[in-house]
Amino acid sequence: MTLSPPRPATPALDEPRSTGSRVELRGIVKEFTGGARALDGIDLVIEPGELVALLGPSGCGKTTALRVLAGLESATDGTVLIDGSDVSGLPARSRDIGMVFQSYSLFPHMTALANVEFGLRMRRVPADERRLRAGDALEMVGLGGFGGRYAHELSGGQQQRVALARALVTEPRVLLLDEPLSALDARVRVQLRDEIRRIQQEFGITTVFVTHDQEEALAAADRVAVMRSGQIEQIGAPDEIYSRAATPFVAEFVGSSNRMRGSVSGGTVQLGTVRLPLIDATQPDGEVVAFVRPEDIRLSRASDCASGTASAGVVPAEVVSTSFLGSYRRTTVALEDGTVLTVQHPANLVPVADERVVLEFDGAPVAVSRWE
């Protein structure tokens, strides 16, 4: 798409930026009335131009952290810095932050163009310039011909695109996204997620994306911070979070995991006839629960194997049920000791209930927690 040329007064939206702003949360504590602690000493550094997803269950503190960064909530303790400057005492309007909420929050009496212009009008940008910049912003989110429509004339996905354009048109130092896709259907959610990521990378905007949807976090973010009870449990690249979970909570919350009882000895865990390496080889010896990913177990028909009896790394099982999920299947099986596991495998293998199968563990390292 072709956007308007840059205006002398301000940088153009179509002018790529090499770096965004650096954001730091230092020792952020947030207590509400009655002593309830929503944030318990959050430390987080977001590098210029980086997209960090705050991921966690409801009540973990991710939205509160976003609101403290935005200036919509004041921290009980700690410091918020943007580009090295302490903004903890500044109101939201003085922090130069764009924000997109779960609810579209469009003014129903204004057209899409007027909604996008609103922030520029509050900044006293001249009418001609703000109209041009708002038009560029709508073009950028794929709504160049929709400026004259009102909210009720737009779909949910289109309304959220208008909200995104409104947040971006002021060229903020930081973009905050609070569950922006949760009200959309699955297909539109994926499309808009990819569009947000494209725009964020193109303009180098430092972005914080709050979500409880692990797929969104893993697909869109440079790094994912998994939160629990007001603290960051683990932060890292998406593949690191998924494949090398630092804690049992992360292993269970991110992706799917099978819980298997076992025994740790010498930096590995014994699960029946199977011995697997540990993500954290310093775990002390003793009884544990291991978290094994469904895709780290291979399933074969017993008739396709030389032997259906247990051997090192190979375990007999019986099919309980199977589900077709498009490009793959997930099959639930029961081991001879009663342990129930879920296995992910190619869709062209279609086991049936009560069929005898064999499982082979790939040997991927696993997270464990103490058996209680």
C-alpha positions as CSV (number, residue, x, y, z in Angstrom):
1,M,0.0,0.0,0.0
2,T,1.1,3.6,-0.7
3,L,1.1,6.0,2.2
4,S,1.4,9.8,2.2
5,P,4.9,11.3,2.2
6,P,6.4,12.5,5.5
7,R,5.3,15.8,7.0
8,P,7.9,18.2,8.2
9,A,6.3,18.7,11.6
10,T,6.5,15.1,12.8
11,P,7.9,11.7,11.6
12,A,5.6,9.9,9.2
13,L,4.0,6.7,10.1
14,D,5.5,5.0,7.1
15,E,9.0,6.0,8.1
16,P,10.6,2.9,9.6
17,R,12.2,3.4,13.0
18,S,15.5,1.7,13.9
19,T,14.9,1.6,17.7
20,G,12.1,2.0,20.2
21,S,12.3,3.0,23.8
22,R,13.8,1.0,26.7
23,V,11.4,0.2,29.5
24,E,12.3,-0.9,33.0
25,L,10.1,-2.0,35.9
26,R,12.2,-2.1,39.1
27,G,10.9,-3.8,42.2
28,I,7.3,-3.0,41.4
29,V,4.9,-3.8,44.2
30,K,1.1,-3.1,44.0
31,E,-1.1,-3.6,47.0
32,F,-4.8,-2.9,47.0
33,T,-7.1,-2.0,49.9
34,G,-7.0,-4.7,52.6
35,G,-3.4,-5.7,51.9
36,A,-4.1,-7.8,48.8
37,R,-0.8,-7.9,46.8
38,A,-1.3,-8.0,43.0
39,L,2.4,-7.4,42.2
40,D,5.1,-8.7,44.4
41,G,8.4,-7.1,43.4
42,I,8.4,-7.3,39.6
43,D,11.7,-6.7,37.8
44,L,11.5,-6.5,34.0
45,V,13.7,-4.9,31.3
46,I,12.2,-4.5,27.8
47,E,14.8,-3.6,25.2
48,P,14.1,-1.0,22.5
49,G,11.9,-2.3,19.7
50,E,11.2,-5.6,21.6
51,L,7.8,-7.2,22.0
52,V,7.4,-8.9,25.4
53,A,4.2,-10.9,26.2
54,L,3.0,-11.1,29.8
55,L,1.4,-14.5,30.0
56,G,-0.5,-16.0,32.9
57,P,-3.8,-17.1,34.3
58,S,-6.5,-14.7,35.5
59,G,-5.4,-12.9,38.7
60,C,-1.6,-13.4,38.2
61,G,-1.0,-9.6,38.0
62,K,-0.3,-9.2,34.2
63,T,-2.9,-6.5,33.6
64,T,-2.0,-4.7,36.8
65,A,1.6,-4.6,35.7
66,L,0.5,-3.1,32.3
67,R,-1.6,-0.5,34.1
68,V,1.2,0.5,36.4
69,L,3.5,0.9,33.3
70,A,0.8,3.0,31.6
71,G,0.2,5.2,34.6
72,L,-3.4,4.1,35.1
73,E,-2.4,2.6,38.5
74,S,0.2,3.9,40.9
75,A,2.7,1.4,42.3
76,T,2.9,0.9,46.1
77,D,6.6,0.6,45.7
78,G,9.2,0.5,42.9
79,T,10.2,2.5,39.8
80,V,9.0,2.7,36.2
81,L,11.6,4.0,33.8
82,I,11.3,4.8,30.0
83,D,14.6,5.6,28.2
84,G,16.2,5.9,31.6
85,S,13.8,8.6,32.9
86,D,11.7,7.9,36.0
87,V,8.1,8.3,35.0
88,S,6.6,6.8,38.2
89,G,5.1,10.1,39.2
90,L,3.8,11.1,35.8
91,P,0.1,10.7,34.9
92,A,-0.8,8.5,32.0
93,R,-1.2,11.4,29.6
94,S,2.4,12.5,30.1
95,R,4.1,9.1,29.5
96,D,3.7,9.1,25.7
97,I,2.2,5.6,25.6
98,G,-0.3,4.1,23.2
99,M,-2.8,1.6,24.6
100,V,-5.2,-0.9,23.0
101,F,-7.7,-2.6,25.3
102,Q,-9.8,-5.8,25.1
103,S,-12.9,-3.7,24.5
104,Y,-12.6,-1.6,21.4
105,S,-13.5,1.6,23.3
106,L,-14.4,3.5,20.1
107,F,-16.5,6.7,20.4
108,P,-19.8,5.6,18.8
109,H,-20.8,9.1,17.7
110,M,-17.5,9.5,15.7
111,T,-16.4,8.0,12.4
112,A,-13.4,5.7,12.3
113,L,-11.3,8.6,11.0
114,A,-12.5,10.9,13.8
115,N,-11.7,8.2,16.4
116,V,-8.2,7.9,15.1
117,E,-7.8,11.7,15.0
118,F,-8.9,12.1,18.6
119,G,-5.4,11.8,20.2
120,L,-4.0,14.2,17.7
121,R,-6.7,16.7,18.4
122,M,-6.0,16.5,22.1
123,R,-2.4,17.3,21.2
124,R,-3.6,20.3,19.2
125,V,-2.2,19.0,15.9
126,P,-3.6,21.2,13.1
127,A,-6.7,19.8,11.4
128,D,-5.2,19.2,7.9
129,E,-2.2,17.3,9.4
130,R,-4.2,15.2,11.8
131,R,-6.6,14.2,9.0
132,L,-3.7,13.1,6.8
133,R,-2.0,11.2,9.6
134,A,-5.2,9.5,10.7
135,G,-5.8,8.5,7.1
136,D,-2.2,7.1,6.9
137,A,-2.9,5.1,10.1
138,L,-6.1,3.6,8.8
139,E,-4.3,2.7,5.6
140,M,-1.6,1.0,7.6
141,V,-4.0,-1.3,9.4
142,G,-5.9,-2.1,6.1
143,L,-8.9,0.2,6.6
144,G,-8.0,2.9,4.1
145,G,-11.6,3.0,2.7
146,F,-13.4,2.8,6.0
147,G,-12.7,6.3,7.5
148,G,-16.3,7.4,7.1
149,R,-17.9,4.5,8.9
150,Y,-19.2,4.5,12.5
151,A,-18.4,1.7,15.0
152,H,-21.7,-0.1,14.5
153,E,-20.9,-0.3,10.8
154,L,-17.7,-2.2,11.5
155,S,-17.0,-5.8,12.4
156,G,-15.2,-6.6,15.7
157,G,-11.9,-7.1,13.9
158,Q,-12.3,-3.8,12.0
159,Q,-13.1,-2.0,15.2
160,Q,-10.0,-3.3,16.9
161,R,-7.9,-2.3,13.9
162,V,-9.3,1.3,14.3
163,A,-8.3,1.1,18.0
164,L,-4.8,0.0,17.0
165,A,-4.6,2.9,14.4
166,R,-5.7,5.3,17.1
167,A,-3.0,4.1,19.5
168,L,-0.3,4.3,16.8
169,V,-1.2,7.6,15.1
170,T,0.4,9.6,18.0
171,E,3.7,7.8,17.4
172,P,4.0,6.7,21.1
173,R,7.3,5.6,22.6
174,V,5.7,2.4,24.0
175,L,2.6,0.4,22.8
176,L,0.6,-1.5,25.4
177,L,-1.9,-4.2,24.3
178,D,-4.2,-5.5,27.0
179,E,-5.9,-8.8,25.7
180,P,-6.6,-7.0,22.4
181,L,-7.7,-10.2,20.6
182,S,-9.8,-12.1,23.1
183,A,-13.2,-10.7,21.9
184,L,-12.6,-11.8,18.3
185,D,-13.3,-15.2,16.6
186,A,-10.4,-17.5,16.0
187,R,-9.7,-16.7,12.4
188,V,-9.8,-12.9,12.8
189,R,-7.7,-13.3,16.0
190,V,-4.9,-15.0,14.1
191,Q,-5.0,-12.4,11.2
192,L,-4.9,-9.4,13.6
193,R,-2.2,-11.0,15.7
194,D,0.0,-11.4,12.7
195,E,-0.8,-7.8,11.6
196,I,0.1,-6.4,15.0
197,R,3.4,-8.2,14.9
198,R,4.1,-7.0,11.3
199,I,3.4,-3.4,12.2
200,Q,5.4,-3.6,15.5
201,Q,8.4,-4.9,13.7
202,E,8.2,-2.5,10.8
203,F,8.1,0.6,13.1
204,G,10.3,-0.8,15.9
205,I,7.8,0.1,18.6
206,T,8.6,-1.3,22.1
207,T,5.5,-3.3,22.9
208,V,4.0,-5.1,25.9
209,F,1.3,-7.6,25.0
210,V,-0.9,-9.0,27.9
211,T,-2.6,-12.3,27.2
212,H,-3.7,-15.5,28.8
213,D,-3.5,-17.3,25.4
214,Q,-0.3,-19.1,25.2
215,E,-0.5,-19.5,21.4
216,E,-0.7,-15.8,21.0
217,A,2.3,-15.2,23.3
218,L,4.5,-17.8,21.7
219,A,3.6,-16.7,18.1
220,A,3.9,-13.0,18.5
221,A,6.6,-12.2,21.2
222,D,10.3,-11.8,21.1
223,R,10.3,-12.9,24.8
224,V,7.5,-14.3,27.0
225,A,7.3,-13.5,30.7
226,V,5.1,-16.1,32.5
227,M,3.5,-14.7,35.6
228,R,2.1,-16.3,38.7
229,S,0.8,-14.8,41.9
230,G,2.2,-11.3,41.2
231,Q,5.7,-12.5,40.2
232,I,7.5,-13.4,37.0
233,E,8.0,-17.2,37.1
234,Q,10.2,-17.3,34.0
235,I,11.1,-15.0,31.1
236,G,12.8,-16.1,27.9
237,A,12.4,-16.6,24.1
238,P,9.2,-18.6,23.2
239,D,11.0,-21.8,22.3
240,E,13.0,-21.6,25.6
241,I,9.8,-21.1,27.6
242,Y,8.1,-24.1,25.9
243,S,11.0,-26.6,25.7
244,R,12.9,-25.7,28.8
245,A,10.4,-24.7,31.4
246,A,12.2,-23.5,34.5
247,T,9.4,-24.5,36.9
248,P,6.6,-27.1,37.1
249,F,4.0,-24.2,36.8
250,V,5.5,-23.1,33.5
251,A,5.6,-26.7,32.2
252,E,1.9,-27.2,33.0
253,F,0.7,-23.7,32.0
254,V,2.5,-23.4,28.7
255,G,1.5,-26.1,26.3
256,S,0.2,-29.5,27.4
257,S,2.0,-31.9,29.7
258,N,1.5,-35.4,31.0
259,R,2.1,-35.9,34.7
260,M,4.1,-39.0,35.4
261,R,5.3,-40.3,38.8
262,G,9.0,-41.1,38.9
263,S,12.2,-41.0,40.8
264,V,15.2,-38.7,40.3
265,S,18.7,-40.1,40.6
266,G,22.0,-38.7,39.3
267,G,20.4,-35.9,37.2
268,T,17.9,-38.1,35.4
269,V,14.4,-39.3,36.2
270,Q,13.2,-42.9,36.0
271,L,9.6,-43.3,34.8
272,G,8.9,-47.0,34.9
273,T,11.2,-48.5,32.2
274,V,12.0,-45.1,30.8
275,R,14.8,-42.9,31.9
276,L,14.8,-39.3,30.8
277,P,17.2,-36.3,31.3
278,L,16.1,-33.4,33.4
279,I,15.9,-29.8,32.3
280,D,17.5,-28.9,35.7
281,A,20.1,-31.6,36.3
282,T,20.8,-30.2,39.8
283,Q,17.4,-31.6,41.1
284,P,18.0,-33.6,44.3
285,D,17.3,-37.3,44.3
286,G,13.8,-38.5,45.3
287,E,10.2,-39.1,44.3
288,V,8.9,-36.6,41.8
289,V,6.2,-35.8,39.2
290,A,7.6,-35.4,35.7
291,F,6.0,-33.3,33.0
292,V,6.3,-34.9,29.6
293,R,5.0,-33.2,26.4
294,P,2.6,-35.1,24.2
295,E,4.7,-34.5,21.2
296,D,7.8,-36.1,22.9
297,I,6.1,-39.5,22.9
298,R,5.8,-41.6,19.7
299,L,2.9,-43.9,19.2
300,S,2.9,-47.1,17.0
301,R,0.6,-50.0,16.6
302,A,1.7,-53.0,18.5
303,S,1.5,-55.1,15.3
304,D,4.1,-52.8,13.6
305,C,6.7,-53.5,16.3
306,A,8.9,-56.5,16.8
307,S,7.6,-56.9,20.4
308,G,4.7,-55.5,22.3
309,T,6.3,-56.0,25.6
310,A,8.0,-53.3,27.7
311,S,11.7,-52.6,27.1
312,A,14.0,-49.7,27.8
313,G,12.2,-46.6,26.3
314,V,9.3,-48.6,24.9
315,V,6.1,-49.0,26.8
316,P,2.9,-51.0,25.9
317,A,-0.4,-49.1,26.3
318,E,-4.1,-49.3,25.4
319,V,-6.0,-46.7,23.5
320,V,-8.7,-44.9,25.4
321,S,-9.8,-42.3,22.8
322,T,-8.5,-40.3,19.9
323,S,-9.2,-36.8,18.5
324,F,-8.6,-35.4,15.0
325,L,-7.1,-31.9,15.2
326,G,-6.4,-31.2,11.6
327,S,-2.7,-31.7,10.9
328,Y,-2.3,-34.1,13.9
329,R,-4.2,-36.3,16.3
330,R,-4.1,-36.4,20.1
331,T,-4.7,-39.9,21.5
332,T,-5.3,-40.8,25.1
333,V,-3.8,-44.1,26.2
334,A,-3.6,-46.0,29.5
335,L,-0.4,-47.8,30.6
336,E,-0.5,-51.1,32.4
337,D,-0.1,-49.4,35.8
338,G,-3.1,-47.2,35.2
339,T,-1.3,-44.0,34.2
340,V,-3.2,-42.1,31.6
341,L,-1.2,-40.2,28.9
342,T,-1.9,-38.0,25.9
343,V,0.2,-38.5,22.8
344,Q,0.4,-36.2,19.8
345,H,1.0,-38.0,16.5
346,P,0.4,-37.7,12.7
347,A,-3.2,-37.6,11.7
348,N,-2.9,-40.5,9.2
349,L,-2.3,-42.9,12.1
350,V,-5.9,-43.6,13.4
351,P,-5.9,-45.9,16.4
352,V,-9.2,-47.1,17.8
353,A,-10.5,-47.5,21.3
354,D,-9.1,-50.6,23.2
355,E,-6.4,-51.1,20.6
356,R,-3.0,-52.2,21.9
357,V,-0.2,-49.8,21.0
358,V,3.4,-49.1,22.0
359,L,4.9,-45.8,23.1
360,E,8.5,-44.6,22.6
361,F,9.8,-41.6,24.5
362,D,12.0,-39.3,22.4
363,G,14.3,-38.5,25.3
364,A,13.6,-34.7,25.5
365,P,14.5,-33.2,28.9
366,V,11.6,-32.8,31.4
367,A,10.7,-30.5,34.3
368,V,9.9,-32.2,37.6
369,S,8.4,-31.2,40.9
370,R,8.6,-33.0,44.3
371,W,6.0,-35.7,44.8
372,E,3.5,-34.8,47.5
